[in-house]
Amino acid sequence: MKPILQKEFDKNKLYETNHTNPPSELKTGDPSGTNRRNFLKQSVLGGISLAALTGVPVTDVMAHSTASVQKNSSPSDLKITDMRVAVVREGGQKPIIRIDTNQGIYGYGEVRDGADPRYALMLKSRLLGLNPCNVEQIWKIIYQFGNHGRQAGGVCAVEMAMWDLAGKAWNVPAWQLLGGRYRDKIRMYADTPSIADEDRFKEVMKLRLEQGFTWIKMDLMLEMIQNEPDTIVNKKFWDSIPGGLGQYNTRDYMNYGSALHPFTQVQVTEKGLDMLAGFVDRARSIIGTEMPLAVDHFGHFDYNNMIRLGRKLDPYRLAFLEDMVAWMYTDQWKRITEAIETPTCTGEDIYSLKGGFKELIDKRAVGIIHPDIASSGGLLETKRIGDYAEENGIPMAMHMAGLPITLMASVHCAAATQNFLALEHHSVDTPWYNNLVVMTGSKPMFEHGFANVPLDSPGLGIELNEDEVRRRLDPRFEIYGYFNPTPEWNDKNSHDRTWS
């Protein structure tokens, strides 16, 4: 046996003799530690710390640690005992939740990027004592506490964690619990920010090609032309209000970032349209015509101007035009879709099939649906959304701007959904992104622009790299630390039923 593995076995032996102050990754609601020790006997992986993996190939660790052991728990006896949070800072706050059980296994979920971790914590009192393998039942219990956009983040994080737990309990990947897989690799599309400087833009686009991506999305924002004269109508009015034309400055309810598209009276002149089309032309000259190229983040202006922009971009045969107007304007989406040749796409902020996707699909209002698993309802609901779209001849791309937890949850869903096209990677340029987790299977997370579907590891197929996560914790959420106890969220003090 390798010395590093012997060291871990010795550490677990010592813990069994004197089970006080257990490693943080093994803490559960079982004060005696009995169930935890039983689980360690069933799964040696439970006692291998990520620090101990340093310098040892993951395949070697997996081979030694899983030899002749029973990895699954007793699924019918599982009970949720705790929920804790750690908030990572990566382009904004990104909360990770960990749900613990009475058998020592735990599941990870992630609240939507930029959302409040309390969206998840307020659900804790509704979950304690429930069996996490009853994923759909739990989802129906907490569904009422989600809403569109980031307000769905808590419900979706819990749902992700339930699939991670259920997979670990039954010792199968999450995609298997969703009905099986259609593919072993998930095509990724790389998000590329707005860059007006031509030389810098070329560098980034060429980098995407070197990284192996076969699909690219670029931003095409009004901010790229706002300093050019005679390009934008009504610009001076919005410049006089804090935030200007910054579409993500939403602190002031009455600024441009908070104004829905029909209510800004911003228009783009022919010169402005030509300049925006010029950025797309520049991208096509770098990547060629074979690679799908999608466009996003236009700004807040009405559907008439979006139709004019769409027609200007039609010759470039783009993969899709994303979020041209707010998702709830179904009839406006239908007008845009019927007026241009390029596929239209929306959905990253829609909560559930019935919450908005169904109407868009029924009316054929968009060419592609675009759920984010951290807002749409989680893995199973997103698969339902994809399946319903498939029945109506509409494909599904997937938005994703989260950490590897959300990414891998999306991978499992994409693997199980036939009409899937591509999954977004929003953090391509974060050098430590992949280091936040360790893959528990035999393959790396990414290879040549594709994400590998975990075929030989249970649940979501990942464990947190505690050292890296601790380094990246958001100091604004110091109260949560690295999964600090959250007893203040234990008690349920309301009657939640929505009918009489």
Secondary structure, 3 states (H helix, E strand, C coil): CCHHHHHHHHHHHHHHHCCCCCCHHHCCCCCCCHHHHHHHHHCHHHHCCCHHHCCCCHHHHHHHHCCCCCCCCCHHHCCEEEEEEEEEECCCEEEEEEEEECCCCEEEEECCCCCCCHHHHCCHHHHCCCCCCCHHHHHHHHHHHCCCHHHHHHHHHHHHHHHHHHHHHHCCEHHHHCCCCCCCEEEEEEEECCCCCHHHHHHHHHHHHHCCCCCEEEECCHHHCCCCCCCEECHHHHHCCCCCCCCCCCCCCCCHHHCCHHHCCCEECHHHHHHHHHHHHHHHHHHCCCCCEEEECCCCCCHHHHHHHHHHHHHHCCCCEECCCCCCCHHHHHHHHHHCCCCEEECCCCCCHHHHHHHHHHCCCCCEECCECCCCCCHHHHHHHHHHHHHCCCCEEEECCCCHHHHHHHHHHHHCCCCEEEEEECCCCCCCHHHHEEECCCCCCEECCEEECCCCCCECCEEECHHHHHHCECHHHCCCCCCCCCHHHCCCCCCCCCCC
